[in-house]
Amino acid sequence: MHYFGPSILSFGPRRAAPIICYEQLLIAPILISIEHNPEVIVSVANDYWTKDTYIAEIQQSAIEAWSRLFWIPVVSATNR
């Protein structure tokens, strides 16, 4: 998406912040997106290659923490 710009998608009057794969572990993408008042965080990851690691769990934990911190619901989809 846009590393130094807002990654906000509009669905009619609704606004969503898509956070893709490794962006879930970075500070800048989420803070820049949150600045633009999204109503939901959409978390997407393709973690099929992370078998026998904790990467998928760490990503999910991080995005849930962002969700709780900013009081914004999250919708997640992960391919394992």
PyMOL Python script that loads the backbone (N, CA, C, O; Angstrom):
from pymol import cmd

cmd.read_pdbstr("""\
ATOM      1  N   MET A   1       0.842  -1.164   0.000  1.00  0.00           N
ATOM      2  CA  MET A   1       0.000   0.000   0.000  1.00  0.00           C
ATOM      3  C   MET A   1       0.897   1.241   0.000  1.00  0.00           C
ATOM      4  O   MET A   1       1.821   1.323  -0.810  1.00  0.00           O
ATOM      5  N   HIS A   2       0.651   2.192   0.876  1.00  0.00           N
ATOM      6  CA  HIS A   2       1.429   3.429   0.941  1.00  0.00           C
ATOM      7  C   HIS A   2       2.170   3.477   2.269  1.00  0.00           C
ATOM      8  O   HIS A   2       1.551   3.672   3.315  1.00  0.00           O
ATOM      9  N   TYR A   3       3.485   3.303   2.240  1.00  0.00           N
ATOM     10  CA  TYR A   3       4.234   3.275   3.495  1.00  0.00           C
ATOM     11  C   TYR A   3       4.239   4.635   4.186  1.00  0.00           C
ATOM     12  O   TYR A   3       4.106   4.701   5.408  1.00  0.00           O
ATOM     13  N   PHE A   4       4.390   5.707   3.438  1.00  0.00           N
ATOM     14  CA  PHE A   4       4.453   7.031   4.045  1.00  0.00           C
ATOM     15  C   PHE A   4       3.181   7.839   3.831  1.00  0.00           C
ATOM     16  O   PHE A   4       3.190   9.059   3.996  1.00  0.00           O
ATOM     17  N   GLY A   5       2.112   7.189   3.474  1.00  0.00           N
ATOM     18  CA  GLY A   5       0.839   7.866   3.285  1.00  0.00           C
ATOM     19  C   GLY A   5      -0.272   7.007   3.861  1.00  0.00           C
ATOM     20  O   GLY A   5      -0.043   5.840   4.181  1.00  0.00           O
ATOM     21  N   PRO A   6      -1.450   7.551   3.999  1.00  0.00           N
ATOM     22  CA  PRO A   6      -2.547   6.782   4.583  1.00  0.00           C
ATOM     23  C   PRO A   6      -3.008   5.666   3.662  1.00  0.00           C
ATOM     24  O   PRO A   6      -3.195   5.866   2.462  1.00  0.00           O
ATOM     25  N   SER A   7      -3.183   4.513   4.232  1.00  0.00           N
ATOM     26  CA  SER A   7      -3.724   3.375   3.485  1.00  0.00           C
ATOM     27  C   SER A   7      -5.169   3.185   3.921  1.00  0.00           C
ATOM     28  O   SER A   7      -5.490   2.240   4.641  1.00  0.00           O
ATOM     29  N   ILE A   8      -6.010   4.063   3.494  1.00  0.00           N
ATOM     30  CA  ILE A   8      -7.415   4.033   3.885  1.00  0.00           C
ATOM     31  C   ILE A   8      -8.265   3.690   2.672  1.00  0.00           C
ATOM     32  O   ILE A   8      -8.103   4.266   1.596  1.00  0.00           O
ATOM     33  N   LEU A   9      -9.172   2.741   2.865  1.00  0.00           N
ATOM     34  CA  LEU A   9     -10.126   2.386   1.815  1.00  0.00           C
ATOM     35  C   LEU A   9     -11.499   2.890   2.221  1.00  0.00           C
ATOM     36  O   LEU A   9     -11.872   2.809   3.392  1.00  0.00           O
ATOM     37  N   SER A  10     -12.241   3.399   1.278  1.00  0.00           N
ATOM     38  CA  SER A  10     -13.597   3.868   1.557  1.00  0.00           C
ATOM     39  C   SER A  10     -14.607   2.919   0.929  1.00  0.00           C
ATOM     40  O   SER A  10     -14.489   2.540  -0.236  1.00  0.00           O
ATOM     41  N   PHE A  11     -15.591   2.547   1.718  1.00  0.00           N
ATOM     42  CA  PHE A  11     -16.715   1.728   1.261  1.00  0.00           C
ATOM     43  C   PHE A  11     -17.969   2.526   1.543  1.00  0.00           C
ATOM     44  O   PHE A  11     -18.590   2.380   2.595  1.00  0.00           O
ATOM     45  N   GLY A  12     -18.334   3.369   0.597  1.00  0.00           N
ATOM     46  CA  GLY A  12     -19.434   4.301   0.839  1.00  0.00           C
ATOM     47  C   GLY A  12     -18.995   5.256   1.934  1.00  0.00           C
ATOM     48  O   GLY A  12     -17.932   5.868   1.822  1.00  0.00           O
ATOM     49  N   PRO A  13     -19.789   5.402   2.997  1.00  0.00           N
ATOM     50  CA  PRO A  13     -19.403   6.314   4.073  1.00  0.00           C
ATOM     51  C   PRO A  13     -18.421   5.683   5.069  1.00  0.00           C
ATOM     52  O   PRO A  13     -17.921   6.378   5.953  1.00  0.00           O
ATOM     53  N   ARG A  14     -18.141   4.395   4.943  1.00  0.00           N
ATOM     54  CA  ARG A  14     -17.249   3.677   5.874  1.00  0.00           C
ATOM     55  C   ARG A  14     -15.792   3.759   5.435  1.00  0.00           C
ATOM     56  O   ARG A  14     -15.483   3.811   4.245  1.00  0.00           O
ATOM     57  N   ARG A  15     -14.901   3.770   6.435  1.00  0.00           N
ATOM     58  CA  ARG A  15     -13.462   3.836   6.149  1.00  0.00           C
ATOM     59  C   ARG A  15     -12.772   2.649   6.827  1.00  0.00           C
ATOM     60  O   ARG A  15     -13.050   2.336   7.985  1.00  0.00           O
ATOM     61  N   ALA A  16     -11.866   1.994   6.087  1.00  0.00           N
ATOM     62  CA  ALA A  16     -11.139   0.849   6.611  1.00  0.00           C
ATOM     63  C   ALA A  16      -9.640   1.050   6.426  1.00  0.00           C
ATOM     64  O   ALA A  16      -9.197   1.659   5.452  1.00  0.00           O
ATOM     65  N   ALA A  17      -8.872   0.532   7.370  1.00  0.00           N
ATOM     66  CA  ALA A  17      -7.414   0.588   7.294  1.00  0.00           C
ATOM     67  C   ALA A  17      -6.897  -0.819   7.012  1.00  0.00           C
ATOM     68  O   ALA A  17      -6.841  -1.642   7.926  1.00  0.00           O
ATOM     69  N   PRO A  18      -6.516  -1.115   5.765  1.00  0.00           N
ATOM     70  CA  PRO A  18      -5.957  -2.441   5.482  1.00  0.00           C
ATOM     71  C   PRO A  18      -4.506  -2.523   5.941  1.00  0.00           C
ATOM     72  O   PRO A  18      -3.685  -1.670   5.606  1.00  0.00           O
ATOM     73  N   ILE A  19      -4.212  -3.548   6.701  1.00  0.00           N
ATOM     74  CA  ILE A  19      -2.856  -3.778   7.186  1.00  0.00           C
ATOM     75  C   ILE A  19      -2.456  -5.162   6.671  1.00  0.00           C
ATOM     76  O   ILE A  19      -3.042  -6.171   7.061  1.00  0.00           O
ATOM     77  N   ILE A  20      -1.460  -5.196   5.799  1.00  0.00           N
ATOM     78  CA  ILE A  20      -1.132  -6.407   5.071  1.00  0.00           C
ATOM     79  C   ILE A  20       0.160  -7.029   5.595  1.00  0.00           C
ATOM     80  O   ILE A  20       1.199  -6.373   5.664  1.00  0.00           O
ATOM     81  N   CYS A  21       0.075  -8.292   5.959  1.00  0.00           N
ATOM     82  CA  CYS A  21       1.188  -9.169   6.324  1.00  0.00           C
ATOM     83  C   CYS A  21       2.156  -8.523   7.314  1.00  0.00           C
ATOM     84  O   CYS A  21       1.768  -8.250   8.450  1.00  0.00           O
ATOM     85  N   TYR A  22       3.388  -8.275   6.918  1.00  0.00           N
ATOM     86  CA  TYR A  22       4.414  -7.782   7.844  1.00  0.00           C
ATOM     87  C   TYR A  22       4.104  -6.386   8.384  1.00  0.00           C
ATOM     88  O   TYR A  22       4.672  -5.987   9.400  1.00  0.00           O
ATOM     89  N   GLU A  23       3.213  -5.634   7.726  1.00  0.00           N
ATOM     90  CA  GLU A  23       2.841  -4.307   8.229  1.00  0.00           C
ATOM     91  C   GLU A  23       2.226  -4.415   9.619  1.00  0.00           C
ATOM     92  O   GLU A  23       2.235  -3.445  10.378  1.00  0.00           O
ATOM     93  N   GLN A  24       1.689  -5.590   9.958  1.00  0.00           N
ATOM     94  CA  GLN A  24       1.094  -5.793  11.270  1.00  0.00           C
ATOM     95  C   GLN A  24       2.130  -5.671  12.375  1.00  0.00           C
ATOM     96  O   GLN A  24       1.779  -5.441  13.533  1.00  0.00           O
ATOM     97  N   LEU A  25       3.394  -5.821  12.031  1.00  0.00           N
ATOM     98  CA  LEU A  25       4.471  -5.760  13.013  1.00  0.00           C
ATOM     99  C   LEU A  25       5.204  -4.423  13.012  1.00  0.00           C
ATOM    100  O   LEU A  25       6.081  -4.199  13.846  1.00  0.00           O
ATOM    101  N   LEU A  26       4.858  -3.544  12.097  1.00  0.00           N
ATOM    102  CA  LEU A  26       5.518  -2.246  11.987  1.00  0.00           C
ATOM    103  C   LEU A  26       4.667  -1.146  12.631  1.00  0.00           C
ATOM    104  O   LEU A  26       3.440  -1.240  12.659  1.00  0.00           O
ATOM    105  N   ILE A  27       5.301  -0.144  13.130  1.00  0.00           N
ATOM    106  CA  ILE A  27       4.587   0.941  13.804  1.00  0.00           C
ATOM    107  C   ILE A  27       4.029   1.958  12.814  1.00  0.00           C
ATOM    108  O   ILE A  27       2.873   2.362  12.935  1.00  0.00           O
ATOM    109  N   ALA A  28       4.827   2.376  11.841  1.00  0.00           N
ATOM    110  CA  ALA A  28       4.426   3.458  10.934  1.00  0.00           C
ATOM    111  C   ALA A  28       3.131   3.181  10.167  1.00  0.00           C
ATOM    112  O   ALA A  28       2.262   4.052  10.161  1.00  0.00           O
ATOM    113  N   PRO A  29       2.947   2.035   9.525  1.00  0.00           N
ATOM    114  CA  PRO A  29       1.722   1.841   8.728  1.00  0.00           C
ATOM    115  C   PRO A  29       0.440   1.983   9.549  1.00  0.00           C
ATOM    116  O   PRO A  29      -0.523   2.602   9.096  1.00  0.00           O
ATOM    117  N   ILE A  30       0.428   1.416  10.741  1.00  0.00           N
ATOM    118  CA  ILE A  30      -0.798   1.486  11.536  1.00  0.00           C
ATOM    119  C   ILE A  30      -1.024   2.891  12.082  1.00  0.00           C
ATOM    120  O   ILE A  30      -2.155   3.375  12.072  1.00  0.00           O
ATOM    121  N   LEU A  31       0.030   3.558  12.559  1.00  0.00           N
ATOM    122  CA  LEU A  31      -0.155   4.905  13.104  1.00  0.00           C
ATOM    123  C   LEU A  31      -0.581   5.899  12.033  1.00  0.00           C
ATOM    124  O   LEU A  31      -1.421   6.763  12.286  1.00  0.00           O
ATOM    125  N   ILE A  32      -0.013   5.783  10.851  1.00  0.00           N
ATOM    126  CA  ILE A  32      -0.399   6.680   9.756  1.00  0.00           C
ATOM    127  C   ILE A  32      -1.846   6.432   9.360  1.00  0.00           C
ATOM    128  O   ILE A  32      -2.587   7.378   9.093  1.00  0.00           O
ATOM    129  N   SER A  33      -2.256   5.167   9.321  1.00  0.00           N
ATOM    130  CA  SER A  33      -3.638   4.845   8.967  1.00  0.00           C
ATOM    131  C   SER A  33      -4.616   5.279  10.049  1.00  0.00           C
ATOM    132  O   SER A  33      -5.686   5.803   9.739  1.00  0.00           O
ATOM    133  N   ILE A  34      -4.264   5.067  11.317  1.00  0.00           N
ATOM    134  CA  ILE A  34      -5.135   5.434  12.432  1.00  0.00           C
ATOM    135  C   ILE A  34      -5.373   6.936  12.466  1.00  0.00           C
ATOM    136  O   ILE A  34      -6.443   7.389  12.875  1.00  0.00           O
ATOM    137  N   GLU A  35      -4.397   7.698  12.044  1.00  0.00           N
ATOM    138  CA  GLU A  35      -4.513   9.154  12.006  1.00  0.00           C
ATOM    139  C   GLU A  35      -5.695   9.613  11.142  1.00  0.00           C
ATOM    140  O   GLU A  35      -6.197  10.722  11.325  1.00  0.00           O
ATOM    141  N   HIS A  36      -6.141   8.772  10.209  1.00  0.00           N
ATOM    142  CA  HIS A  36      -7.227   9.126   9.296  1.00  0.00           C
ATOM    143  C   HIS A  36      -8.572   8.516   9.701  1.00  0.00           C
ATOM    144  O   HIS A  36      -9.481   8.396   8.879  1.00  0.00           O
ATOM    145  N   ASN A  37      -8.685   8.140  10.956  1.00  0.00           N
ATOM    146  CA  ASN A  37      -9.944   7.711  11.579  1.00  0.00           C
ATOM    147  C   ASN A  37     -10.684   6.580  10.861  1.00  0.00           C
ATOM    148  O   ASN A  37     -11.833   6.768  10.461  1.00  0.00           O
ATOM    149  N   PRO A  38     -10.068   5.427  10.691  1.00  0.00           N
ATOM    150  CA  PRO A  38     -10.802   4.307  10.102  1.00  0.00           C
ATOM    151  C   PRO A  38     -11.812   3.754  11.100  1.00  0.00           C
ATOM    152  O   PRO A  38     -11.644   3.889  12.312  1.00  0.00           O
ATOM    153  N   GLU A  39     -12.860   3.134  10.576  1.00  0.00           N
ATOM    154  CA  GLU A  39     -13.869   2.518  11.439  1.00  0.00           C
ATOM    155  C   GLU A  39     -13.550   1.063  11.726  1.00  0.00           C
ATOM    156  O   GLU A  39     -14.084   0.481  12.670  1.00  0.00           O
ATOM    157  N   VAL A  40     -12.680   0.472  10.913  1.00  0.00           N
ATOM    158  CA  VAL A  40     -12.301  -0.929  11.100  1.00  0.00           C
ATOM    159  C   VAL A  40     -10.882  -1.127  10.566  1.00  0.00           C
ATOM    160  O   VAL A  40     -10.457  -0.458   9.624  1.00  0.00           O
ATOM    161  N   ILE A  41     -10.162  -2.058  11.186  1.00  0.00           N
ATOM    162  CA  ILE A  41      -8.850  -2.467  10.689  1.00  0.00           C
ATOM    163  C   ILE A  41      -9.049  -3.800   9.976  1.00  0.00           C
ATOM    164  O   ILE A  41      -9.639  -4.726  10.532  1.00  0.00           O
ATOM    165  N   VAL A  42      -8.559  -3.894   8.752  1.00  0.00           N
ATOM    166  CA  VAL A  42      -8.650  -5.139   7.986  1.00  0.00           C
ATOM    167  C   VAL A  42      -7.246  -5.734   7.906  1.00  0.00           C
ATOM    168  O   VAL A  42      -6.352  -5.166   7.279  1.00  0.00           O
ATOM    169  N   SER A  43      -7.071  -6.869   8.540  1.00  0.00           N
ATOM    170  CA  SER A  43      -5.767  -7.521   8.633  1.00  0.00           C
ATOM    171  C   SER A  43      -5.736  -8.727   7.690  1.00  0.00           C
ATOM    172  O   SER A  43      -6.573  -9.624   7.789  1.00  0.00           O
ATOM    173  N   VAL A  44      -4.763  -8.736   6.779  1.00  0.00           N
ATOM    174  CA  VAL A  44      -4.637  -9.819   5.806  1.00  0.00           C
ATOM    175  C   VAL A  44      -3.201 -10.327   5.824  1.00  0.00           C
ATOM    176  O   VAL A  44      -2.260  -9.534   5.821  1.00  0.00           O
ATOM    177  N   ALA A  45      -3.028 -11.662   5.842  1.00  0.00           N
ATOM    178  CA  ALA A  45      -1.675 -12.225   5.825  1.00  0.00           C
ATOM    179  C   ALA A  45      -1.671 -13.562   5.091  1.00  0.00           C
ATOM    180  O   ALA A  45      -2.633 -14.327   5.154  1.00  0.00           O
ATOM    181  N   ASN A  46      -0.577 -13.821   4.401  1.00  0.00           N
ATOM    182  CA  ASN A  46      -0.353 -15.096   3.735  1.00  0.00           C
ATOM    183  C   ASN A  46       0.819 -15.766   4.446  1.00  0.00           C
ATOM    184  O   ASN A  46       1.976 -15.551   4.083  1.00  0.00           O
ATOM    185  N   ASP A  47       0.519 -16.573   5.456  1.00  0.00           N
ATOM    186  CA  ASP A  47       1.546 -17.156   6.313  1.00  0.00           C
ATOM    187  C   ASP A  47       1.747 -18.647   6.073  1.00  0.00           C
ATOM    188  O   ASP A  47       2.163 -19.361   6.985  1.00  0.00           O
ATOM    189  N   TYR A  48       1.465 -19.127   4.886  1.00  0.00           N
ATOM    190  CA  TYR A  48       1.607 -20.565   4.623  1.00  0.00           C
ATOM    191  C   TYR A  48       3.053 -21.027   4.807  1.00  0.00           C
ATOM    192  O   TYR A  48       3.289 -22.177   5.179  1.00  0.00           O
ATOM    193  N   TRP A  49       3.995 -20.169   4.559  1.00  0.00           N
ATOM    194  CA  TRP A  49       5.415 -20.509   4.621  1.00  0.00           C
ATOM    195  C   TRP A  49       5.973 -20.485   6.042  1.00  0.00           C
ATOM    196  O   TRP A  49       7.133 -20.840   6.252  1.00  0.00           O
ATOM    197  N   THR A  50       5.164 -20.071   7.022  1.00  0.00           N
ATOM    198  CA  THR A  50       5.645 -19.941   8.398  1.00  0.00           C
ATOM    199  C   THR A  50       5.350 -21.176   9.243  1.00  0.00           C
ATOM    200  O   THR A  50       5.335 -21.101  10.472  1.00  0.00           O
ATOM    201  N   LYS A  51       5.120 -22.295   8.598  1.00  0.00           N
ATOM    202  CA  LYS A  51       4.826 -23.543   9.307  1.00  0.00           C
ATOM    203  C   LYS A  51       5.915 -23.813  10.352  1.00  0.00           C
ATOM    204  O   LYS A  51       7.100 -23.603  10.094  1.00  0.00           O
ATOM    205  N   ASP A  52       5.506 -24.271  11.506  1.00  0.00           N
ATOM    206  CA  ASP A  52       6.413 -24.593  12.618  1.00  0.00           C
ATOM    207  C   ASP A  52       7.102 -23.366  13.212  1.00  0.00           C
ATOM    208  O   ASP A  52       8.158 -23.488  13.833  1.00  0.00           O
ATOM    209  N   THR A  53       6.513 -22.191  13.025  1.00  0.00           N
ATOM    210  CA  THR A  53       7.021 -20.976  13.668  1.00  0.00           C
ATOM    211  C   THR A  53       5.852 -20.282  14.365  1.00  0.00           C
ATOM    212  O   THR A  53       4.701 -20.696  14.232  1.00  0.00           O
ATOM    213  N   TYR A  54       6.159 -19.246  15.092  1.00  0.00           N
ATOM    214  CA  TYR A  54       5.126 -18.477  15.785  1.00  0.00           C
ATOM    215  C   TYR A  54       4.794 -17.171  15.074  1.00  0.00           C
ATOM    216  O   TYR A  54       4.134 -16.306  15.648  1.00  0.00           O
ATOM    217  N   ILE A  55       5.238 -17.022  13.847  1.00  0.00           N
ATOM    218  CA  ILE A  55       5.049 -15.763  13.125  1.00  0.00           C
ATOM    219  C   ILE A  55       3.572 -15.398  12.993  1.00  0.00           C
ATOM    220  O   ILE A  55       3.198 -14.256  13.257  1.00  0.00           O
ATOM    221  N   ALA A  56       2.739 -16.335  12.594  1.00  0.00           N
ATOM    222  CA  ALA A  56       1.308 -16.045  12.424  1.00  0.00           C
ATOM    223  C   ALA A  56       0.672 -15.613  13.747  1.00  0.00           C
ATOM    224  O   ALA A  56      -0.126 -14.676  13.773  1.00  0.00           O
ATOM    225  N   GLU A  57       1.016 -16.283  14.828  1.00  0.00           N
ATOM    226  CA  GLU A  57       0.465 -15.931  16.133  1.00  0.00           C
ATOM    227  C   GLU A  57       0.942 -14.553  16.584  1.00  0.00           C
ATOM    228  O   GLU A  57       0.175 -13.790  17.170  1.00  0.00           O
ATOM    229  N   ILE A  58       2.201 -14.238  16.314  1.00  0.00           N
ATOM    230  CA  ILE A  58       2.745 -12.924  16.684  1.00  0.00           C
ATOM    231  C   ILE A  58       2.047 -11.818  15.899  1.00  0.00           C
ATOM    232  O   ILE A  58       1.702 -10.779  16.462  1.00  0.00           O
ATOM    233  N   GLN A  59       1.837 -12.039  14.593  1.00  0.00           N
ATOM    234  CA  GLN A  59       1.130 -11.046  13.782  1.00  0.00           C
ATOM    235  C   GLN A  59      -0.287 -10.834  14.299  1.00  0.00           C
ATOM    236  O   GLN A  59      -0.736  -9.694  14.424  1.00  0.00           O
ATOM    237  N   GLN A  60      -0.993 -11.917  14.601  1.00  0.00           N
ATOM    238  CA  GLN A  60      -2.369 -11.803  15.090  1.00  0.00           C
ATOM    239  C   GLN A  60      -2.405 -11.087  16.434  1.00  0.00           C
ATOM    240  O   GLN A  60      -3.278 -10.252  16.674  1.00  0.00           O
ATOM    241  N   SER A  61      -1.469 -11.410  17.299  1.00  0.00           N
ATOM    242  CA  SER A  61      -1.394 -10.753  18.605  1.00  0.00           C
ATOM    243  C   SER A  61      -1.139  -9.254  18.453  1.00  0.00           C
ATOM    244  O   SER A  61      -1.743  -8.441  19.153  1.00  0.00           O
ATOM    245  N   ALA A  62      -0.242  -8.894  17.535  1.00  0.00           N
ATOM    246  CA  ALA A  62       0.076  -7.479  17.321  1.00  0.00           C
ATOM    247  C   ALA A  62      -1.134  -6.709  16.810  1.00  0.00           C
ATOM    248  O   ALA A  62      -1.425  -5.621  17.306  1.00  0.00           O
ATOM    249  N   ILE A  63      -1.839  -7.252  15.834  1.00  0.00           N
ATOM    250  CA  ILE A  63      -2.983  -6.522  15.265  1.00  0.00           C
ATOM    251  C   ILE A  63      -4.125  -6.429  16.285  1.00  0.00           C
ATOM    252  O   ILE A  63      -4.848  -5.433  16.311  1.00  0.00           O
ATOM    253  N   GLU A  64      -4.291  -7.446  17.115  1.00  0.00           N
ATOM    254  CA  GLU A  64      -5.302  -7.375  18.170  1.00  0.00           C
ATOM    255  C   GLU A  64      -4.929  -6.317  19.206  1.00  0.00           C
ATOM    256  O   GLU A  64      -5.805  -5.643  19.747  1.00  0.00           O
ATOM    257  N   ALA A  65      -3.642  -6.170  19.481  1.00  0.00           N
ATOM    258  CA  ALA A  65      -3.197  -5.129  20.418  1.00  0.00           C
ATOM    259  C   ALA A  65      -3.463  -3.731  19.862  1.00  0.00           C
ATOM    260  O   ALA A  65      -3.921  -2.853  20.594  1.00  0.00           O
ATOM    261  N   TRP A  66      -3.180  -3.514  18.569  1.00  0.00           N
ATOM    262  CA  TRP A  66      -3.492  -2.223  17.936  1.00  0.00           C
ATOM    263  C   TRP A  66      -4.987  -1.953  18.016  1.00  0.00           C
ATOM    264  O   TRP A  66      -5.409  -0.832  18.301  1.00  0.00           O
ATOM    265  N   SER A  67      -5.776  -2.974  17.767  1.00  0.00           N
ATOM    266  CA  SER A  67      -7.232  -2.834  17.808  1.00  0.00           C
ATOM    267  C   SER A  67      -7.702  -2.394  19.195  1.00  0.00           C
ATOM    268  O   SER A  67      -8.506  -1.470  19.317  1.00  0.00           O
ATOM    269  N   ARG A  68      -7.208  -3.046  20.222  1.00  0.00           N
ATOM    270  CA  ARG A  68      -7.588  -2.692  21.594  1.00  0.00           C
ATOM    271  C   ARG A  68      -7.076  -1.301  21.984  1.00  0.00           C
ATOM    272  O   ARG A  68      -7.776  -0.543  22.655  1.00  0.00           O
ATOM    273  N   LEU A  69      -5.860  -0.974  21.562  1.00  0.00           N
ATOM    274  CA  LEU A  69      -5.270   0.313  21.916  1.00  0.00           C
ATOM    275  C   LEU A  69      -6.092   1.484  21.383  1.00  0.00           C
ATOM    276  O   LEU A  69      -6.292   2.475  22.085  1.00  0.00           O
ATOM    277  N   PHE A  70      -6.567   1.372  20.147  1.00  0.00           N
ATOM    278  CA  PHE A  70      -7.295   2.473  19.513  1.00  0.00           C
ATOM    279  C   PHE A  70      -8.815   2.284  19.509  1.00  0.00           C
ATOM    280  O   PHE A  70      -9.532   3.109  18.943  1.00  0.00           O
ATOM    281  N   TRP A  71      -9.313   1.220  20.126  1.00  0.00           N
ATOM    282  CA  TRP A  71     -10.745   0.953  20.195  1.00  0.00           C
ATOM    283  C   TRP A  71     -11.366   0.873  18.797  1.00  0.00           C
ATOM    284  O   TRP A  71     -12.435   1.430  18.548  1.00  0.00           O
ATOM    285  N   ILE A  72     -10.688   0.181  17.905  1.00  0.00           N
ATOM    286  CA  ILE A  72     -11.169  -0.008  16.535  1.00  0.00           C
ATOM    287  C   ILE A  72     -11.297  -1.503  16.297  1.00  0.00           C
ATOM    288  O   ILE A  72     -10.335  -2.239  16.514  1.00  0.00           O
ATOM    289  N   PRO A  73     -12.456  -1.971  15.858  1.00  0.00           N
ATOM    290  CA  PRO A  73     -12.601  -3.410  15.593  1.00  0.00           C
ATOM    291  C   PRO A  73     -11.684  -3.867  14.453  1.00  0.00           C
ATOM    292  O   PRO A  73     -11.315  -3.095  13.568  1.00  0.00           O
ATOM    293  N   VAL A  74     -11.339  -5.138  14.516  1.00  0.00           N
ATOM    294  CA  VAL A  74     -10.452  -5.713  13.506  1.00  0.00           C
ATOM    295  C   VAL A  74     -11.128  -6.923  12.844  1.00  0.00           C
ATOM    296  O   VAL A  74     -11.811  -7.712  13.497  1.00  0.00           O
ATOM    297  N   VAL A  75     -10.917  -7.039  11.543  1.00  0.00           N
ATOM    298  CA  VAL A  75     -11.341  -8.211  10.786  1.00  0.00           C
ATOM    299  C   VAL A  75     -10.068  -8.815  10.218  1.00  0.00           C
ATOM    300  O   VAL A  75      -9.302  -8.126   9.544  1.00  0.00           O
ATOM    301  N   SER A  76      -9.833 -10.105  10.484  1.00  0.00           N
ATOM    302  CA  SER A  76      -8.585 -10.740  10.071  1.00  0.00           C
ATOM    303  C   SER A  76      -8.833 -11.917   9.134  1.00  0.00           C
ATOM    304  O   SER A  76      -9.826 -12.635   9.262  1.00  0.00           O
ATOM    305  N   ALA A  77      -7.913 -12.101   8.191  1.00  0.00           N
ATOM    306  CA  ALA A  77      -7.910 -13.279   7.320  1.00  0.00           C
ATOM    307  C   ALA A  77      -6.457 -13.689   7.133  1.00  0.00           C
ATOM    308  O   ALA A  77      -5.614 -12.883   6.738  1.00  0.00           O
ATOM    309  N   THR A  78      -6.174 -14.972   7.428  1.00  0.00           N
ATOM    310  CA  THR A  78      -4.810 -15.483   7.296  1.00  0.00           C
ATOM    311  C   THR A  78      -4.832 -16.822   6.587  1.00  0.00           C
ATOM    312  O   THR A  78      -5.614 -17.710   6.927  1.00  0.00           O
ATOM    313  N   ASN A  79      -3.968 -16.953   5.602  1.00  0.00           N
ATOM    314  CA  ASN A  79      -3.781 -18.212   4.908  1.00  0.00           C
ATOM    315  C   ASN A  79      -2.618 -18.919   5.593  1.00  0.00           C
ATOM    316  O   ASN A  79      -1.481 -18.448   5.560  1.00  0.00           O
ATOM    317  N   ARG A  80      -2.919 -20.053   6.210  1.00  0.00           N
ATOM    318  CA  ARG A  80      -1.853 -20.807   6.882  1.00  0.00           C
ATOM    319  C   ARG A  80      -1.640 -22.071   6.131  1.00  0.00           C
ATOM    320  O   ARG A  80      -0.788 -22.876   6.506  1.00  0.00           O
TER     321      ARG A  80
END
""", "prot")
cmd.dss("prot")
cmd.show_as("cartoon", "prot")
cmd.util.cbc("prot")
cmd.orient("prot")
